[in-house]
Amino acid sequence: MANELTKQELHNLAMNVVGEDLEKNGYEFLGVNSSIKANPQFVALKNKKLHFVVVRAIQYPKDPKVMDRIYMETMKEHASKFEARAFYAGVGIANAKDYELPVTHDDNYIINYDGWQEV
């Protein structure tokens, strides 16, 4: 049996996807914390404006676009104390051979990511 990616490994994949997207869009990283328990994972600057980005790795069949609204409202309040904007970035991850199977170290995977959404 192939070994499954841990929650932290899945989270790291999601962090890489979002980090590359932020970088490509001209964001400057002020802080990055890859821990699942840390929030936000990215504190970035663009046009002299702070952006807090919460990253979530979402496994199939859950929808990566659906955020925990109550939690994200708390993050929005936290961001406002720093005059920052708060964003949610859900990254869907599935086994490429069979979406029903777990993501493993031995199989390819598919990413479902449509960018981040402002809270």
ROMILO-448463 format. One record per residue: residue number from 1; residue in one letter; x negated, y negated, z of N, C-alpha, C, CB in turn. Coordinates in pm, whole numbers, padded with zeros to 5 digits, always signed. Atoms other than C-alpha are relative to their C-alpha. Glycine has a CB too. Example, Ala and Ser with C-alpha at 12.3 -4.5 7.8 and 13.67 -1.06 7.14 Angstrom:
BEGIN
k, r, n.u, n.v, n.w, ca.u, ca.v, ca.w, c.u, c.v, c.w, cb.u, cb.v, cb.w
1, A, -00089, +00119, +00000, -01230, +00450, +00780, -00090, -00120, +00000, +00099, -00003, +00125
2, S, +00082, +00119, -00006, -01367, +00106, +00714, +00077, -00109, +00073, -00041, -00046, -00142
//
This chain:
BEGIN
k, r, n.u, n.v, n.w, ca.u, ca.v, ca.w, c.u, c.v, c.w, cb.u, cb.v, cb.w
1, M, -00085, +00120, +00000, +00000, +00000, +00000, -00089, -00125, +00000, +00097, +00000, +00125
2, A, +00079, +00124, +00010, -00140, -00339, -00100, +00026, -00087, +00123, +00037, -00078, -00131
3, N, -00017, +00083, -00121, -00198, -00583, +00182, +00066, -00134, -00036, -00136, -00024, +00070
4, E, -00079, +00122, +00022, +00050, -00869, +00201, -00078, -00123, +00045, +00133, +00008, +00074
5, L, +00055, +00126, -00046, -00055, -01230, +00227, +00067, -00038, +00131, +00018, -00112, -00108
6, T, -00056, +00046, -00127, -00009, -01367, +00577, +00077, -00130, -00024, -00112, -00020, +00108
7, K, -00072, +00128, +00009, +00216, -01666, +00643, -00099, -00115, -00021, +00085, -00025, +00128
8, Q, +00101, +00105, +00016, -00098, -01881, +00674, -00058, +00001, -00141, -00114, +00018, +00104
9, E, +00054, -00008, +00137, -00235, -01754, +00340, +00101, -00053, -00102, -00037, +00146, -00034
10, L, -00104, +00054, +00088, +00097, -01829, +00169, +00004, -00153, +00013, +00140, +00062, +00034
11, H, +00000, +00144, -00025, +00092, -02173, +00331, -00120, -00067, -00068, -00002, -00028, +00153
12, N, +00119, +00056, +00065, -00264, -02231, +00204, +00019, -00012, -00150, -00122, +00086, +00031
13, L, -00031, +00007, +00144, -00149, -02150, -00152, +00087, -00122, -00027, +00072, +00129, -00048
14, A, -00090, +00114, +00017, +00131, -02404, -00115, -00075, -00131, +00018, +00117, +00009, +00101
15, M, +00081, +00120, -00024, -00114, -02661, +00026, -00084, -00034, -00123, -00091, +00021, +00122
16, N, +00081, +00023, +00120, -00338, -02617, -00279, +00083, -00058, -00114, -00068, +00130, -00046
17, V, -00089, +00047, +00107, -00046, -02668, -00520, +00035, -00147, +00024, +00129, +00087, -00007
18, V, -00042, +00137, -00032, +00073, -02984, -00343, -00120, -00095, -00001, +00071, -00005, +00138
19, G, +00121, +00083, -00003, -00280, -03118, -00287, -00046, -00038, -00140, -00112, +00072, +00073
20, E, +00038, +00028, +00139, -00364, -03086, -00658, +00097, -00099, -00063, -00006, +00130, -00082
21, D, -00102, +00089, +00054, -00037, -03259, -00746, -00020, -00143, +00051, +00141, +00050, +00037
22, L, +00023, +00133, -00058, -00104, -03549, -00508, -00125, -00064, -00062, -00016, +00010, +00155
23, E, +00126, +00050, +00056, -00460, -03584, -00637, +00019, -00047, -00144, -00108, +00108, +00008
24, K, -00026, +00031, +00141, -00346, -03579, -01000, +00080, -00130, -00014, +00075, +00117, -00068
25, N, -00084, +00119, +00003, -00099, -03857, -00918, -00062, -00121, +00070, +00134, +00030, +00062
26, G, +00072, +00116, -00049, -00363, -04085, -00770, +00009, -00028, +00149, +00046, -00116, -00070
27, Y, -00006, +00018, -00145, -00311, -04032, -00397, -00138, +00021, +00061, +00103, +00097, +00065
28, E, +00125, -00013, -00074, -00605, -04078, -00161, +00033, +00067, +00133, -00071, -00140, +00020
29, F, -00027, -00073, -00123, -00616, -03830, +00127, -00065, -00069, +00119, -00050, +00144, -00011
30, L, +00052, +00054, -00125, -00654, -03986, +00472, -00009, +00111, +00105, +00088, -00116, +00051
31, G, +00000, -00112, -00093, -00575, -03665, +00657, +00062, +00121, -00064, +00075, -00035, +00128
32, V, -00054, -00125, +00051, -00519, -03302, +00565, -00010, +00101, +00114, -00077, +00050, -00129
33, N, +00001, -00103, -00102, -00419, -03032, +00812, +00073, +00121, -00056, +00066, -00049, +00133
34, S, -00055, -00119, +00065, -00364, -02684, +00667, +00074, +00093, +00095, -00109, +00075, -00066
35, S, -00069, -00086, -00095, -00218, -02538, +00984, +00151, -00002, -00026, -00030, -00043, +00146
36, I, -00145, -00008, +00018, +00141, -02416, +00947, +00071, -00086, +00104, +00049, +00147, +00010
37, K, -00067, +00070, -00110, +00224, -02575, +01282, -00019, -00152, -00004, -00052, +00053, +00132
38, A, +00026, +00144, +00009, +00084, -02919, +01189, +00103, -00066, -00092, -00144, -00028, -00050
39, N, -00090, +00076, +00087, +00321, -03178, +01045, -00027, -00147, +00018, +00149, +00032, +00030
40, P, +00003, -00044, +00140, +00273, -03360, +00821, -00134, +00067, -00034, +00025, -00119, -00094
41, Q, +00125, -00064, +00043, +00013, -03155, +00634, -00090, -00099, -00073, +00030, +00122, -00090
42, F, +00078, +00102, +00071, -00094, -03450, +00417, +00041, -00138, +00048, +00020, +00012, -00153
43, V, -00020, +00144, -00018, -00133, -03815, +00510, -00080, -00061, -00114, -00047, -00053, +00147
44, A, +00065, +00051, +00120, -00208, -03992, +00184, +00035, -00146, -00023, +00040, +00084, -00123
45, L, -00017, +00142, +00027, -00241, -04345, +00060, +00009, -00022, -00151, -00116, -00082, +00060
46, K, -00010, +00041, +00140, -00126, -04489, -00272, +00061, -00139, -00002, +00086, +00102, -00085
47, N, -00046, +00140, +00008, -00080, -04857, -00358, +00014, -00061, +00139, +00133, -00008, -00075
48, K, +00005, +00054, -00137, -00169, -04943, +00005, +00120, +00043, +00085, -00006, -00151, -00004
49, K, -00116, -00050, -00074, +00135, -04744, +00126, -00031, +00142, +00049, +00129, -00001, -00089
50, L, +00021, -00133, -00059, +00112, -04445, +00363, +00112, +00095, -00041, -00007, -00009, +00152
51, H, -00095, -00105, +00034, +00281, -04120, +00262, -00028, +00121, +00089, -00010, +00039, -00152
52, F, +00010, -00122, -00080, +00347, -03828, +00499, +00066, +00111, -00081, +00067, -00016, +00142
53, V, -00055, -00109, +00080, +00396, -03499, +00313, +00000, +00128, +00083, -00081, +00020, -00131
54, V, -00018, -00127, -00069, +00533, -03187, +00483, +00007, +00109, -00107, +00129, -00001, +00091
55, V, +00008, -00108, +00098, +00446, -02869, +00291, +00058, +00127, +00059, -00147, +00023, -00045
56, R, -00055, -00129, -00043, +00640, -02544, +00314, -00017, +00103, -00112, +00151, -00015, +00038
57, A, +00005, -00114, +00092, +00566, -02210, +00146, +00131, +00075, +00018, -00127, +00094, +00026
58, I, -00133, -00063, -00005, +00903, -02057, +00061, -00003, +00126, -00084, +00111, -00098, -00049
59, Q, +00002, -00125, +00074, +00927, -01692, -00033, +00136, +00029, -00064, -00039, +00115, +00092
60, Y, -00120, -00043, +00070, +01178, -01563, -00289, +00080, +00091, +00093, -00036, +00073, -00134
61, P, -00093, +00072, +00089, +01481, -01552, -00279, +00042, -00138, +00052, +00123, +00083, -00021
62, K, -00039, +00132, -00050, +01499, -01873, -00072, -00037, -00109, -00101, -00068, -00028, +00137
63, D, +00020, +00111, +00092, +01519, -02201, -00266, -00101, -00099, +00059, +00134, -00070, -00031
64, P, +00101, +00091, -00054, +01203, -02413, -00221, +00045, -00146, +00005, -00125, +00010, -00083
65, K, -00047, +00140, +00000, +01402, -02733, -00286, +00085, -00032, +00123, +00080, -00028, -00126
66, V, -00086, +00020, -00117, +01617, -02682, +00025, -00087, -00023, +00123, +00096, +00122, +00022
67, M, +00081, +00033, -00117, +01463, -02857, +00324, +00083, +00006, +00127, -00062, -00140, -00016
68, D, -00063, +00006, -00131, +01541, -02846, +00692, +00029, -00148, +00028, -00092, +00065, +00114
69, R, -00037, +00142, -00007, +01729, -03179, +00699, -00021, -00059, +00139, +00145, -00019, -00042
70, I, +00012, +00051, -00137, +01732, -03214, +01078, -00147, -00023, +00033, +00064, +00098, +00103
71, Y, +00142, +00015, -00026, +01359, -03155, +01107, -00058, -00116, -00081, -00075, +00130, -00032
72, M, +00057, +00103, +00087, +01281, -03382, +00812, +00046, -00141, +00042, +00039, +00026, -00145
73, E, -00042, +00130, -00053, +01486, -03665, +00967, -00092, -00043, +00115, +00148, +00005, +00049
74, T, +00096, +00026, -00108, +01257, -03637, +01272, -00132, -00047, -00060, -00021, +00127, +00087
75, M, +00125, +00038, +00066, +00956, -03657, +01039, +00013, -00140, -00061, -00039, +00103, -00109
76, K, -00023, +00132, +00059, +01110, -03960, +00866, -00010, -00109, +00107, +00140, -00005, -00069
77, E, +00010, +00095, -00112, +01147, -04136, +01202, -00146, -00020, +00042, +00084, +00049, +00121
78, H, +00142, +00006, -00036, +00785, -04051, +01286, -00076, -00085, -00103, -00061, +00143, +00008
79, A, +00067, +00074, +00107, +00669, -04186, +00947, +00031, -00149, +00008, +00042, +00055, -00137
80, S, -00039, +00141, -00003, +00863, -04508, +00992, -00078, -00080, +00105, +00151, -00012, +00027
81, K, +00082, +00066, -00103, +00660, -04586, +01307, -00133, -00048, -00057, -00025, +00095, +00119
82, F, +00127, +00035, +00065, +00357, -04604, +01077, +00025, -00075, -00132, -00084, +00127, -00026
83, E, -00042, +00062, +00125, +00549, -04782, +00799, -00037, +00089, -00118, -00063, -00139, -00016
84, A, +00032, -00098, +00104, +00501, -04466, +00594, +00128, +00058, -00058, -00090, +00113, +00057
85, R, -00111, -00070, +00062, +00729, -04281, +00356, -00019, +00150, +00028, +00009, -00029, -00155
86, A, +00006, -00143, -00031, +00814, -03917, +00436, +00048, +00081, -00120, +00085, +00034, +00126
87, F, -00033, -00087, +00112, +00824, -03640, +00176, -00002, +00146, +00042, -00098, -00023, -00116
88, Y, -00005, -00145, -00018, +00909, -03271, +00166, -00049, +00063, -00130, +00146, +00050, +00038
89, A, +00050, -00072, +00117, +00719, -03040, -00069, +00016, +00149, +00024, -00149, -00037, -00029
90, G, -00023, -00144, -00010, +00863, -02689, -00092, -00062, +00070, -00120, +00151, +00032, +00009
91, V, +00066, -00075, +00107, +00657, -02439, -00292, +00049, +00144, +00007, -00157, -00007, +00013
92, G, -00048, -00138, +00008, +00829, -02117, -00395, -00112, +00091, -00046, +00121, +00011, -00094
93, I, +00104, -00097, +00036, +00601, -01814, -00412, +00065, +00137, -00009, -00118, -00001, +00104
94, A, -00057, -00134, +00018, +00699, -01473, -00551, -00101, +00091, -00068, +00132, -00007, -00083
95, N, +00081, -00100, +00067, +00532, -01152, -00665, +00034, -00004, -00148, +00023, +00142, +00061
96, A, -00025, +00014, +00144, +00490, -01180, -01044, +00057, +00127, -00062, -00129, -00038, -00071
97, K, -00049, -00127, +00056, +00561, -00810, -01109, +00147, +00022, +00033, -00083, +00117, +00051
98, D, -00136, -00024, -00048, +00879, -00795, -00903, +00028, -00099, +00112, +00020, +00149, +00048
99, Y, -00029, +00105, -00099, +01028, -01092, -00718, +00042, +00058, +00134, +00110, -00090, -00052
100, E, -00048, -00062, -00125, +01172, -00852, -00459, -00115, +00052, +00087, +00096, +00114, -00031
101, L, +00114, -00052, -00075, +00826, -00728, -00357, -00073, -00114, +00071, -00098, +00075, -00095
102, P, +00077, +00104, -00068, +00607, -00915, -00108, -00119, -00045, -00087, -00051, +00051, +00138
103, V, +00120, +00050, +00068, +00316, -01127, -00235, -00120, +00065, +00067, -00009, -00159, +00004
104, T, +00116, -00072, -00055, -00005, -00928, -00195, -00130, -00055, -00058, +00012, +00151, -00028
105, H, +00133, +00039, +00049, -00377, -00978, -00244, -00029, +00064, -00135, -00108, +00040, +00102
106, D, +00032, -00076, +00121, -00369, -00728, -00533, +00086, -00038, -00120, +00016, +00146, +00027
107, D, -00091, +00033, +00110, -00085, -00872, -00742, -00005, -00148, -00033, +00142, +00040, +00036
108, N, -00016, +00140, +00038, -00038, -01191, -00937, +00126, -00054, +00065, +00005, -00016, -00156
109, Y, -00118, +00062, -00058, +00214, -01438, -00806, +00047, -00113, -00090, -00030, -00053, +00144
110, I, -00061, +00109, +00076, +00445, -01700, -00951, +00031, -00112, +00097, +00129, +00047, -00074
111, I, -00029, +00119, -00081, +00478, -02054, -00817, +00121, -00071, -00059, -00124, -00095, +00004
112, N, -00117, +00078, +00038, +00808, -02242, -00826, -00011, -00133, +00074, +00137, +00075, +00034
113, Y, +00026, +00130, -00065, +00726, -02607, -00761, +00042, -00113, -00094, -00151, -00013, +00038
114, D, -00048, +00112, +00081, +00905, -02917, -00889, -00041, -00134, +00060, +00151, +00006, -00014
115, G, +00045, +00125, -00059, +00714, -03179, -00691, +00061, -00022, +00137, +00034, -00115, -00091
116, W, -00047, +00030, -00134, +00790, -03344, -00363, +00122, -00091, -00007, -00112, -00067, +00083
117, Q, -00122, +00082, -00007, +01112, -03515, -00258, -00007, -00091, +00122, +00127, +00090, +00005
118, E, +00000, +00093, -00113, +01148, -03822, -00043, +00116, +00031, +00092, +00008, -00146, -00048
119, V, -00103, -00028, -00101, +01342, -03779, +00279, +00077, -00127, +00028, -00063, +00056, +00130
//
